[in-house]
């Protein structure tokens, strides 16, 4: 997990926002699969939600660093 976070920390805000859009699209697709009964691994929903939170936190941190 820490390797993933360190890789995300090295990205710029623009790259993080692109990553966020991609993860949100994946999350939407997972929710649709879950609703239609096609999703066998429901833990992927929680993983996507946590990754979105992580990315949003890093974006906020970087924006606060830039404003100082």
ABEGO torsion letter per residue (X at the ends): XAAAAAAAAABBAAAAAAAAAAAAAAAAAAAAAAAAGABABAAAAAAAAAAAAAAAAAAAAAAAAAAX
